[in-house]
Amino acid sequence: MAALGKRQLLAVAPGITAAKDALTDIQLVLQGPSRGVSGGYTPPDLSPWVRVRMEAIRSHLSQYTNPNSLTYGKWGLSARQAAIAIGRDMYCARTFVTLSREYITCRKVLPINPYGHWSQSMLADEDLATDVRNHLQELGKFITPEKLVQYLAREDVMEKHGLEKTISISTARRYLNELRYRFRTEKKGQYCDGHEREDVVYYREEVYLPTLKGFQDHPCIFEADGSVITPSLPPGARRTVIWQHDGAIGVLDYAVLY
């Protein structure tokens, strides 16, 4: 076993029994203490930061130890499946592996930064990015790096997203750029989202909207009563599904699926 080396030893998956024991313990913690004769349980006093990590560990261990799971007994694939279930990527799966392994060993929840190294943008977290966008929309035309710093320093925001420190003005500027807001020279210190830039207007009016209009007769129409109206298309034409959502710059993005 020693010949495997430290790196390879760390890759050995924990045993199913040890993982089941850890899963039982973490479920008890998340369940909270019993109310006694009155029945039920008292919600555990956990910060959102800790609870998110414990839920991640529980999800991973459940996938790994449940015989009915498609990834039963497969440590890495179970982490990947748990990450997919919440719409995350491989970085998240690797984080689950680290958290679960540590909890099995000593029942501790590591204070791992979910956004990677601090040099990586916190906006990699979809929930935080959504809240920031909503806040910026509320500010309207009065967006500044200072106001973004103040928002992320709010106690309720830091607790909700597990933020441990505030950001600097330069970092706030970088985040605004990531969200496609651009500095306005005519109004010192303010940012705009670029909707009315000449190139943006041209693309929207001359390329985007005409292209989208060309697909309008191809999708099925879903009525309120649950019925579906199938489009009447010429020979060789195929039905189209248009997936619509609010994009980061406020213009309707679309994906066309055949």
C-alpha positions as CSV (number, residue, x, y, z in Angstrom):
1,M,0.0,0.0,0.0
2,A,2.8,2.4,0.8
3,A,4.1,2.0,-2.7
4,L,1.0,3.7,-4.1
5,G,2.3,7.0,-2.9
6,K,0.4,9.8,-1.1
7,R,-1.3,11.2,-4.3
8,Q,-2.7,7.7,-5.2
9,L,-3.7,6.9,-1.6
10,L,-5.8,10.1,-1.6
11,A,-7.6,8.8,-4.7
12,V,-8.8,5.6,-2.9
13,A,-12.6,5.9,-2.3
14,P,-13.8,5.7,1.3
15,G,-15.6,2.4,2.3
16,I,-19.3,2.2,1.9
17,T,-19.8,1.5,5.7
18,A,-17.8,4.5,6.7
19,A,-19.7,6.7,4.2
20,K,-23.1,5.3,5.5
21,D,-22.1,6.2,9.1
22,A,-21.2,9.7,8.1
23,L,-24.4,10.0,6.1
24,T,-26.4,9.0,9.2
25,D,-24.6,11.6,11.4
26,I,-25.1,14.4,8.9
27,Q,-28.8,13.6,8.5
28,L,-29.2,13.8,12.2
29,V,-27.5,17.2,12.3
30,L,-29.6,18.6,9.5
31,Q,-32.7,17.2,11.0
32,G,-32.1,19.1,14.3
33,P,-32.8,18.1,17.9
34,S,-36.1,16.4,18.8
35,R,-38.8,18.5,20.5
36,G,-39.5,15.6,22.8
37,V,-43.1,14.6,23.7
38,S,-44.5,17.4,21.5
39,G,-43.1,15.7,18.5
40,G,-41.1,17.0,15.5
41,Y,-37.7,18.5,15.4
42,T,-36.2,21.9,16.1
43,P,-34.5,23.4,13.0
44,P,-30.7,23.2,13.6
45,D,-28.9,26.5,14.2
46,L,-26.7,26.5,11.1
47,S,-25.5,29.4,9.0
48,P,-26.5,29.2,5.3
49,W,-22.8,28.8,4.5
50,V,-22.5,25.7,6.6
51,R,-25.9,24.3,5.7
52,V,-25.1,24.4,1.9
53,R,-22.0,22.4,2.5
54,M,-23.7,19.9,4.7
55,E,-26.4,19.4,2.1
56,A,-23.7,18.9,-0.5
57,I,-22.1,16.2,1.6
58,R,-25.4,14.5,2.2
59,S,-26.3,14.5,-1.5
60,H,-22.9,13.1,-2.4
61,L,-23.0,10.3,0.2
62,S,-26.6,9.4,-0.6
63,Q,-25.6,8.9,-4.2
64,Y,-22.6,6.8,-3.2
65,T,-24.2,4.6,-0.5
66,N,-27.7,4.0,-1.9
67,P,-27.9,0.6,-3.7
68,N,-30.7,2.0,-5.9
69,S,-28.4,4.9,-7.1
70,L,-27.0,4.6,-10.6
71,T,-23.6,5.6,-9.2
72,Y,-23.7,3.3,-6.1
73,G,-20.2,2.6,-4.9
74,K,-18.7,5.0,-7.5
75,W,-17.1,7.8,-5.4
76,G,-16.2,10.3,-8.1
77,L,-19.3,9.7,-10.3
78,S,-21.5,10.1,-7.3
79,A,-20.0,13.6,-6.7
80,R,-20.5,14.4,-10.3
81,Q,-24.1,13.3,-10.2
82,A,-24.7,15.4,-7.1
83,A,-23.2,18.4,-8.8
84,I,-25.3,17.9,-11.9
85,A,-28.5,17.7,-9.8
86,I,-27.9,21.4,-8.7
87,G,-26.8,22.5,-12.1
88,R,-23.1,22.8,-11.3
89,D,-19.9,21.8,-13.0
90,M,-16.8,19.6,-12.4
91,Y,-15.3,22.1,-9.9
92,C,-18.3,21.7,-7.7
93,A,-18.0,17.9,-8.0
94,R,-14.4,18.1,-6.8
95,T,-15.4,20.3,-3.9
96,F,-18.1,17.7,-2.9
97,V,-15.4,15.0,-2.9
98,T,-13.1,17.1,-0.6
99,L,-16.0,18.0,1.8
100,S,-17.3,14.5,2.0
101,R,-13.9,12.9,2.6
102,E,-13.1,15.3,5.4
103,Y,-16.5,14.8,7.0
104,I,-16.1,11.0,6.9
105,T,-12.7,11.4,8.6
106,C,-13.4,13.8,11.4
107,R,-17.1,15.0,11.1
108,K,-15.9,18.6,10.2
109,V,-17.3,20.9,7.5
110,L,-14.4,22.6,5.7
111,P,-14.7,26.3,5.1
112,I,-14.0,25.8,1.4
113,N,-14.6,28.9,-0.8
114,P,-17.2,27.7,-3.4
115,Y,-15.9,30.1,-6.0
116,G,-12.4,28.6,-6.1
117,H,-9.4,30.7,-5.2
118,W,-10.1,34.3,-4.1
119,S,-8.6,35.5,-7.4
120,Q,-11.6,33.8,-9.1
121,S,-14.7,35.9,-9.5
122,M,-17.4,35.3,-6.9
123,L,-19.9,35.8,-9.7
124,A,-19.1,32.3,-10.8
125,D,-21.8,31.5,-8.2
126,E,-25.1,31.7,-10.2
127,D,-27.2,32.6,-7.2
128,L,-25.0,35.5,-6.2
129,A,-24.7,36.7,-9.8
130,T,-28.5,36.8,-10.1
131,D,-28.9,38.8,-6.9
132,V,-26.2,41.3,-8.1
133,R,-28.0,41.7,-11.4
134,N,-31.3,42.3,-9.8
135,H,-29.8,44.9,-7.4
136,L,-28.1,46.7,-10.3
137,Q,-31.4,46.8,-12.2
138,E,-33.0,48.4,-9.1
139,L,-30.3,51.1,-9.2
140,G,-31.3,52.0,-12.8
141,K,-29.0,54.7,-14.1
142,F,-27.2,55.2,-10.9
143,I,-24.8,52.3,-10.9
144,T,-21.3,52.8,-9.5
145,P,-18.6,50.5,-8.2
146,E,-19.0,52.0,-4.7
147,K,-22.7,51.0,-4.6
148,L,-21.8,47.4,-5.6
149,V,-19.2,47.3,-2.8
150,Q,-21.8,48.5,-0.3
151,Y,-24.3,45.9,-1.5
152,L,-21.9,43.0,-1.2
153,A,-20.9,44.3,2.3
154,R,-24.5,44.2,3.6
155,E,-24.8,41.7,6.4
156,D,-27.8,39.9,4.9
157,V,-26.1,39.5,1.6
158,M,-22.9,38.2,3.1
159,E,-24.8,35.7,5.3
160,K,-27.0,34.5,2.4
161,H,-24.1,33.8,0.1
162,G,-21.4,32.9,2.7
163,L,-19.2,35.8,1.9
164,E,-16.4,36.2,4.4
165,K,-14.9,39.5,3.3
166,T,-15.9,42.6,1.3
167,I,-14.5,43.5,-2.1
168,S,-12.4,46.5,-3.2
169,I,-13.4,49.2,-5.6
170,S,-11.2,47.8,-8.3
171,T,-12.8,44.3,-7.9
172,A,-16.3,46.0,-8.2
173,R,-15.2,47.6,-11.4
174,R,-14.1,44.2,-12.7
175,Y,-17.4,42.6,-11.7
176,L,-19.4,45.3,-13.5
177,N,-17.3,44.6,-16.6
178,E,-18.0,40.8,-16.3
179,L,-21.7,41.7,-16.1
180,R,-21.3,43.7,-19.3
181,Y,-21.8,47.1,-17.8
182,R,-19.6,49.8,-19.3
183,F,-18.3,53.1,-17.8
184,R,-20.0,56.2,-19.1
185,T,-17.8,59.2,-19.7
186,E,-20.6,61.7,-19.9
187,K,-21.7,60.9,-16.3
188,K,-18.6,60.6,-14.1
189,G,-18.5,57.4,-12.0
190,Q,-21.6,55.8,-13.5
191,Y,-22.0,52.6,-15.5
192,C,-24.6,51.6,-18.1
193,D,-25.4,48.2,-19.6
194,G,-24.7,49.2,-23.2
195,H,-28.2,48.7,-24.7
196,E,-28.0,51.8,-26.8
197,R,-24.5,51.4,-28.2
198,E,-24.4,51.8,-31.9
199,D,-23.1,48.3,-32.6
200,V,-25.6,46.8,-30.1
201,V,-28.6,48.6,-31.7
202,Y,-27.5,47.5,-35.2
203,Y,-27.2,43.8,-34.2
204,R,-30.5,43.9,-32.3
205,E,-32.4,45.5,-35.2
206,E,-30.7,44.1,-38.2
207,V,-29.6,40.7,-37.2
208,Y,-31.1,39.4,-34.0
209,L,-34.8,40.3,-34.3
210,P,-35.1,39.4,-38.1
211,T,-33.5,36.0,-37.3
212,L,-35.9,35.4,-34.4
213,K,-38.9,36.4,-36.5
214,G,-38.0,33.8,-39.1
215,F,-38.6,31.1,-36.5
216,Q,-42.0,32.4,-35.2
217,D,-44.1,30.1,-37.3
218,H,-42.1,26.9,-36.5
219,P,-42.8,26.2,-32.8
220,C,-45.8,24.4,-31.3
221,I,-48.3,26.6,-29.4
222,F,-49.2,25.5,-25.9
223,E,-52.7,26.6,-24.8
224,A,-53.7,27.3,-21.2
225,D,-56.0,24.2,-21.2
226,G,-53.0,22.0,-21.9
227,S,-53.7,21.4,-25.6
228,V,-51.0,21.8,-28.2
229,I,-51.3,23.4,-31.6
230,T,-48.9,21.9,-34.1
231,P,-47.6,24.3,-36.8
232,S,-48.4,23.6,-40.4
233,L,-45.1,23.6,-42.2
234,P,-44.0,23.1,-45.8
235,P,-42.4,19.8,-46.8
236,G,-38.9,19.4,-45.5
237,A,-39.3,22.1,-42.7
238,R,-39.0,20.9,-39.1
239,R,-40.6,22.1,-35.9
240,T,-38.5,24.4,-33.8
241,V,-38.3,24.9,-30.0
242,I,-37.3,28.4,-29.0
243,W,-35.7,28.6,-25.5
244,Q,-36.1,32.1,-24.2
245,H,-34.6,33.7,-21.1
246,D,-33.3,37.1,-19.8
247,G,-29.7,37.5,-20.8
248,A,-27.0,39.3,-18.7
249,I,-27.3,42.4,-20.9
250,G,-31.0,42.6,-20.8
251,V,-31.6,41.6,-24.4
252,L,-33.6,38.4,-25.1
253,D,-31.3,35.6,-25.8
254,Y,-32.5,32.5,-27.7
255,A,-31.4,29.0,-28.5
256,V,-33.1,27.2,-31.4
257,L,-33.5,23.4,-30.9
258,Y,-34.5,21.2,-33.9
